[in-house]
Amino acid sequence: MHTVIVYESMYGNTREIAEAIAEGVRRADPGAAVDCLAVAEADAEQTRSADLLVVGGPTHMHGMSSGLSRRMAAAAEGRQEGRETAAAEARETAAGPGLRSWFHDLPTTEPGTHAAAFDTRVDMARSGGAAEGIAHRLAHRHFDVVAEPEGFIVEDNDGPLRAGELDRARAWGAGLV
């Protein structure tokens, strides 16, 4: 089985979740080929070869990020002392395509190609989530969404991840196989 995990990450939290999902897939199927790619690195050929496509991103303004929300997040991160690495990752992501534009280039697939969606989000009332929008866009491209969209919790807007979320992501990834 070939699994492709595509993620957008501003502060590293969504990347960590994507990598944990990849570990879970590998544990459940040691022979699986797993590619874990930042959205800027993922092209149509890589997704076309996947038996399972897993897509995730951070929650911004109750849903999927946009160019504006990525620029706002990068600017906010740049104002925090001691977070130079996170600020650099945020600036790089803000300058890149983001999931919304990536979906414009995602080819429609044949029925039977499996997919799943996840996001990172804060645990606050009415904070929303990006995973539902991601799952909707996958279904619109004729992917068979095989799991309920999943949200993984960050403690603050820029993290860190809540304790236990990486283990939960590994289990969720294993369950997709």
C-alpha positions as MATLAB code, in Angstrom:
seq = 'MHTVIVYESMYGNTREIAEAIAEGVRRADPGAAVDCLAVAEADAEQTRSADLLVVGGPTHMHGMSSGLSRRMAAAAEGRQEGRETAAAEARETAAGPGLRSWFHDLPTTEPGTHAAAFDTRVDMARSGGAAEGIAHRLAHRHFDVVAEPEGFIVEDNDGPLRAGELDRARAWGAGLV';
ca = [
       0.000    0.000    0.000;
       1.211    3.496   -0.823;
       0.146    6.261    1.561;
       0.763    9.929    0.873;
       0.334   12.382    3.731;
       0.142   16.040    2.712;
       0.176   18.712    5.389;
       0.346   22.445    5.893;
       2.055   23.557    9.098;
       2.689   27.033   10.466;
       4.367   26.297   13.812;
       5.406   22.655   13.439;
       2.424   21.150   15.277;
       0.599   19.906   12.178;
       3.890   18.566   10.780;
       4.439   16.604   14.005;
       0.932   15.153   13.770;
       1.481   14.221   10.097;
       4.746   12.463   10.982;
       3.022   10.590   13.831;
       0.243    9.485   11.452;
       2.953    8.206    9.083;
       4.496    6.239   11.975;
       1.102    4.720   12.739;
       0.609    3.640    9.127;
       4.088    2.057    9.079;
       3.427    0.210   12.350;
       0.128   -1.164   11.076;
       1.600   -2.121    7.685;
       5.412   -2.474    7.849;
       5.556   -2.990    4.076;
       3.714    0.227    3.295;
       5.390    2.962    1.319;
       4.646    6.225    3.141;
       5.444    9.711    1.874;
       4.927   12.573    4.324;
       5.075   15.855    2.398;
       4.640   19.533    3.119;
       1.992   20.984    0.839;
       4.626   22.919   -1.125;
       6.380   19.608   -1.964;
       3.277   17.603   -2.958;
       2.481   17.398   -6.641;
      -0.239   15.690   -8.651;
       1.913   12.687   -9.601;
       2.585   11.830   -5.962;
      -1.080   11.997   -5.031;
      -2.116   10.067   -8.126;
       0.027    7.101   -7.063;
      -1.493    6.914   -3.563;
      -3.789    4.160   -2.373;
      -4.494    6.350    0.653;
      -4.202   10.143    0.671;
      -4.206   11.810    4.099;
      -4.446   15.603    4.138;
      -4.194   17.935    7.117;
      -3.698   21.513    8.108;
      -4.034   24.001   10.928;
      -7.330   25.596   11.833;
      -7.414   29.328   11.149;
     -10.489   31.464   11.720;
     -12.749   28.408   12.265;
     -11.654   26.542    9.120;
      -8.891   25.965    6.586;
      -6.138   28.543    6.414;
      -6.096   31.171    3.703;
      -3.315   33.337    2.336;
      -4.430   36.141    4.639;
      -4.637   33.963    7.764;
      -1.178   32.473    7.053;
       0.348   35.944    6.685;
      -1.340   37.085    9.916;
      -0.056   34.005   11.778;
       3.483   34.503   10.482;
       3.451   38.147   11.531;
       2.209   37.251   15.024;
       4.845   34.536   15.409;
       7.578   36.918   14.335;
       6.742   39.215   17.259;
       7.394   36.517   19.906;
      10.831   36.308   21.459;
      12.658   32.977   21.580;
      10.625   31.452   18.753;
      12.947   32.051   15.811;
      12.614   28.527   14.384;
       8.817   28.612   14.553;
       8.802   32.114   13.051;
      10.942   30.934   10.126;
       8.641   27.962    9.479;
       5.598   30.243    9.686;
       7.101   32.713    7.178;
       8.001   29.889    4.789;
       4.504   28.397    4.994;
       2.854   31.805    4.595;
       4.795   32.356    1.366;
       3.823   28.930   -0.014;
       0.679   27.670   -1.715;
      -1.384   26.485    1.260;
      -3.980   23.731    1.120;
      -6.743   25.826   -0.451;
      -4.709   26.532   -3.582;
      -3.203   23.027   -3.557;
      -6.704   21.596   -3.846;
      -7.232   23.568   -7.073;
      -4.488   21.472   -8.692;
      -5.476   18.148   -7.097;
      -6.750   15.911   -9.887;
     -10.109   14.204   -9.657;
      -9.507   10.554   -8.914;
     -11.199    7.311   -9.744;
     -13.675    6.037   -7.144;
     -11.978    3.610   -4.792;
      -9.057    5.843   -3.901;
      -9.154    6.272   -0.146;
      -8.556    9.487    1.747;
      -8.732   10.964    5.244;
      -8.576   14.467    6.709;
      -7.155   15.909    9.916;
      -6.394   19.250   11.471;
      -4.783   20.869   14.474;
      -6.938   23.185   16.577;
      -7.278   24.793   19.958;
      -9.737   23.278   22.426;
     -12.126   26.195   22.781;
     -15.851   26.529   22.238;
     -16.686   27.478   18.649;
     -13.053   27.348   17.518;
     -14.029   25.305   14.477;
     -11.763   22.994   12.558;
     -10.185   22.631    9.142;
     -10.668   18.853    8.791;
     -14.308   19.052    7.692;
     -13.427   21.419    4.834;
     -10.503   19.224    3.841;
     -12.716   16.113    3.801;
     -15.319   17.969    1.741;
     -12.722   18.955   -0.841;
     -11.399   15.384   -1.007;
     -14.905   14.014   -1.555;
     -15.486   16.669   -4.241;
     -12.448   15.230   -6.078;
     -14.064   11.747   -5.840;
     -11.831   10.378   -3.090;
     -13.569    7.915   -0.765;
     -13.163    9.482    2.682;
     -12.699    6.413    4.907;
     -12.644    8.017    8.364;
     -14.368   10.822   10.173;
     -12.292   14.007    9.961;
     -10.061   14.199   13.033;
      -8.863   17.167   15.068;
      -5.718   17.147   17.193;
      -5.439   19.654   20.004;
      -2.805   22.334   20.521;
      -2.621   24.093   23.868;
      -2.411   27.607   22.458;
      -2.758   29.105   18.979;
       0.843   28.210   18.209;
       1.182   25.115   20.395;
       2.545   23.021   21.908;
       0.510   19.922   21.191;
      -1.552   18.647   24.090;
       0.040   15.703   25.899;
      -0.943   12.419   24.276;
      -1.880   13.864   20.873;
       1.088   12.294   19.068;
       0.108    8.873   20.432;
      -3.484    9.513   19.379;
      -2.261   10.488   15.885;
      -0.218    7.275   15.608;
      -3.284    5.229   16.588;
      -5.475    7.138   14.137;
      -2.943    6.547   11.349;
      -2.787    2.824   12.139;
      -6.570    2.692   12.041;
      -6.605    4.060    8.500;
      -4.743    1.028    7.141;
];
